[in-house]
Amino acid sequence: MLSMARQDKIITLTTDFGWRDGTVGAMKGVILDICPQARLVDLAHDIAPQDVVAAALVLEGAVPYFPRGTVHLAVVDPGVGGSRRALALQTPLSFFVGPDNGIFELVWKAAEAHFGLGNLKAVYLEEKKYFLEKISPTFHGRDIFAPVAAHIANGLSIDRLGPPVMRLHRLGIPETSPLSGGGVQGMVISFDRFGNAITSIRHEELRQVGPADGVSVWLGRRRIGPLHRTFSDVDEGEPVAYVGSTDRLELAIRNGSLREKFKVRRREKVVVSPAGSA
């Protein structure tokens, strides 16, 4: 079930490194030295420093659109050089390489729901012959993760990289909770570059509350309104609730920043209830 061809040798890169310091380029150099045929795709490198949740959301939104056998290398790694472990994961569609800090939680949960846990595989990276010879304690992206991703793209089985993982590190995002009266409660978990709030509430949970025009969305004590289809459904400067492109409830200000206007913070409560209920 888990064997797959990797003829395209596509490797994506997601980091918080930015472009100023040459770190992304160094990782690409390592990959191309080991796998000269690799096709490298930059998903995002302007993630806020140490923002593991934002990186997990980038992967959640992008991974489903890549061909079978793609290797996804992700390095947002506040614990680099410390006790956190290094991972390689495999689903029937994709491979993942990076730190065990929750960065792969969302794609792993999606794969588990779709394929079943028995069709997934995770190992710790312990076989040092697949690393660079000299390892910096502050740059595992170049010295461990990049070479491992390249070897996987070349066809290496992840079984050869180390022992199986018993349990992945979690992000710590609380699950949504049902409310009496048929509503659901979640929270703001991140923001995009426009200041739109991304929430923990998914589209299927909204459907259970009621039709789009039959629900009321609240951010803390502020009523955002019913569920709309897109930004242009409200006047400029007005708040709008909608289902974003990754099937999560999102909150925005049309042509503005909800984050700035309402001084919104992560983990702020979001409630969706049937229209007319408190």
C-alpha positions in Angstrom: 0.0 0.0 0.0 2.8 2.4 0.9 5.1 1.8 -2.1 5.0 4.6 -4.6 6.9 5.8 -7.6 8.9 9.0 -7.3 9.8 9.6 -11.0 9.1 13.3 -10.7 11.3 13.8 -7.7 9.4 16.8 -6.5 10.6 18.3 -3.2 8.7 21.2 -1.6 10.3 23.5 1.0 8.5 25.3 3.8 10.5 27.3 6.3 10.6 30.5 8.4 14.0 31.3 7.1 13.1 34.2 4.8 15.4 35.0 1.8 18.1 37.3 3.3 20.6 34.9 4.7 21.1 32.2 2.1 19.8 29.4 4.3 17.1 28.3 1.8 19.7 28.3 -1.0 22.1 26.2 1.1 19.3 23.6 1.7 18.6 23.5 -2.1 22.3 23.0 -2.8 22.5 20.0 -0.5 19.4 18.5 -2.1 20.7 19.0 -5.7 24.0 17.5 -4.8 22.4 14.3 -3.7 19.4 14.3 -6.1 20.4 16.4 -9.2 17.1 15.6 -10.9 15.0 17.1 -8.0 12.3 19.6 -8.9 12.2 22.1 -6.0 9.1 24.0 -5.1 9.0 26.8 -2.5 5.7 26.7 -0.6 6.5 29.5 1.9 9.6 31.0 3.5 8.1 34.1 5.1 6.3 32.3 7.9 6.7 34.3 11.1 9.7 33.0 13.1 9.0 29.9 15.2 5.3 29.9 14.1 4.8 26.1 13.9 1.0 26.4 13.6 1.2 28.7 10.6 3.6 26.3 8.9 1.2 23.4 9.6 -1.6 25.4 8.0 0.5 26.1 4.9 1.1 22.3 4.5 -2.6 21.5 5.1 -3.6 23.9 2.4 -1.0 23.0 -0.2 -0.1 19.3 0.1 -3.3 17.9 -1.4 -2.5 19.6 -4.8 0.9 17.9 -5.3 1.5 14.8 -7.3 1.7 11.4 -5.7 5.2 10.7 -4.3 6.1 14.4 -3.5 8.5 14.9 -0.6 7.5 17.8 1.6 10.4 19.2 3.6 9.3 21.6 6.4 11.6 23.4 8.9 10.1 25.7 11.4 12.1 24.5 14.3 12.2 26.5 17.6 13.7 23.4 19.3 16.6 22.8 16.9 19.6 21.3 18.6 17.5 20.4 21.7 15.6 17.3 22.7 13.0 17.3 20.0 13.3 14.4 17.6 13.6 14.4 13.8 11.0 12.6 11.6 10.2 11.2 8.2 6.5 10.3 7.5 4.9 8.5 4.6 1.3 8.4 3.5 -0.1 6.6 0.4 0.4 10.0 -1.4 3.3 11.9 0.1 6.4 11.9 2.2 7.3 14.5 4.9 10.6 15.3 6.5 11.1 17.7 9.4 11.1 18.2 13.2 8.7 16.4 15.6 7.1 19.6 16.9 3.6 19.4 15.5 4.3 20.8 12.1 2.9 17.7 10.4 -0.1 17.2 12.7 -2.8 18.6 10.4 -1.6 16.7 7.3 -1.1 13.5 9.3 -4.7 13.8 10.8 -6.1 14.3 7.3 -4.2 11.3 6.0 -5.3 9.2 8.9 -9.0 10.1 8.3 -8.7 9.3 4.6 -6.5 6.2 4.5 -6.5 4.8 8.1 -3.6 4.8 10.5 -2.5 1.3 9.4 -1.7 2.8 6.0 0.6 5.5 7.3 4.2 5.2 8.5 6.5 7.4 10.7 10.1 6.9 11.7 12.7 8.9 13.6 15.8 10.0 11.8 18.7 8.2 13.4 20.7 6.7 10.6 23.5 9.3 10.3 24.9 8.0 7.0 22.0 9.9 5.3 22.9 13.2 7.0 25.7 15.5 6.1 29.0 14.6 7.8 29.2 17.7 9.8 26.0 18.7 11.6 25.5 22.2 13.0 23.3 22.2 16.2 21.5 25.3 14.8 20.9 24.3 11.2 19.3 20.8 10.9 17.4 22.0 7.9 20.6 21.9 5.9 22.5 19.1 7.6 19.8 16.6 8.4 16.4 17.3 6.8 17.6 18.4 3.3 19.8 15.4 2.7 17.2 13.0 4.0 14.5 14.5 1.7 16.9 14.1 -1.2 17.6 10.5 -0.4 13.9 9.8 -0.1 13.3 11.5 -3.5 16.0 9.1 -4.9 13.9 6.1 -3.7 15.2 5.4 -0.2 12.7 3.6 1.9 12.0 5.5 5.1 12.3 2.2 7.0 16.1 2.6 6.6 16.2 5.9 8.4 15.4 4.9 11.9 12.9 3.2 14.3 9.2 3.7 14.1 7.5 6.6 15.9 5.0 5.6 18.5 3.3 9.0 18.9 3.7 12.3 17.1 4.1 15.6 19.0 0.9 17.6 19.0 0.4 21.3 18.3 -1.9 21.8 21.3 -4.8 23.2 19.4 -8.0 22.3 21.4 -10.7 20.4 19.6 -13.9 22.3 18.8 -16.8 21.6 21.1 -20.5 21.3 20.5 -22.8 23.7 22.3 -26.3 23.2 23.7 -28.8 24.5 21.2 -26.9 23.1 18.2 -23.9 25.5 18.0 -20.2 24.9 17.9 -17.3 26.6 19.7 -13.7 27.0 18.4 -11.0 29.5 18.4 -8.7 31.7 16.2 -5.6 29.6 15.5 -3.7 31.8 13.1 -3.8 34.8 10.7 -3.0 35.1 7.0 -0.9 38.0 5.6 -4.1 40.1 5.1 -5.0 39.9 8.8 -7.8 37.4 8.2 -8.4 35.1 11.2 -8.2 31.4 10.5 -10.2 29.3 13.0 -10.3 25.8 14.2 -13.9 25.3 13.0 -14.3 23.3 9.8 -16.9 23.4 7.1 -18.5 20.2 8.0 -19.1 21.5 11.5 -20.8 24.6 10.1 -23.2 22.4 8.1 -24.3 20.7 11.3 -25.2 24.0 12.8 -27.4 25.1 9.9 -27.5 26.7 6.4 -25.2 29.6 5.8 -28.0 32.2 6.2 -29.3 30.4 9.3 -26.3 30.7 11.5 -24.7 33.5 13.5 -21.0 33.8 13.9 -19.4 35.5 17.0 -15.9 36.5 17.7 -15.8 36.8 21.5 -18.7 39.1 22.3 -18.7 40.7 18.8 -21.3 39.4 16.3 -19.6 39.0 12.9 -22.9 38.1 11.1 -24.2 35.2 9.1 -22.0 33.0 7.0 -21.2 34.6 3.6 -19.8 33.2 0.4 -17.0 35.7 -0.2 -15.7 39.2 0.8 -17.8 41.1 -1.7 -21.0 40.0 0.0 -20.5 42.8 2.5 -19.6 46.5 2.2 -16.0 47.7 2.3 -14.8 47.9 5.9 -17.4 45.5 7.2 -16.6 42.1 8.9 -17.4 38.9 7.1 -17.4 35.2 8.0 -16.8 32.7 5.2 -15.4 29.3 4.5 -11.8 29.7 3.3 -10.0 27.8 0.6 -8.9 25.1 3.1 -12.4 24.4 4.3 -12.0 26.3 7.6 -14.2 29.1 8.9 -12.3 32.4 8.5 -13.1 35.9 9.6 -12.1 39.1 7.8 -12.7 42.8 7.2 -13.4 43.5 3.5 -10.4 45.3 2.2 -8.9 45.6 5.7 -7.3 43.7 8.5 -9.6 42.1 11.1 -6.6 41.4 13.2 -5.7 45.0 13.5 -9.2 46.6 13.5 -10.5 44.4 16.3 -7.1 43.7 18.0 -7.7 40.0 17.7 -5.4 37.4 19.2 -4.9 33.7 18.8 -7.1 31.5 20.9 -9.8 34.1 21.0 -13.2 32.3 21.2 -15.3 31.8 18.1 -18.9 30.6 18.3 -21.3 29.6 15.5 -24.9 29.2 16.6 -28.2 28.9 15.0 -29.5 32.4 14.1 -31.7 33.8 16.8 -30.1 31.9 19.7 -27.9 33.6 22.3 
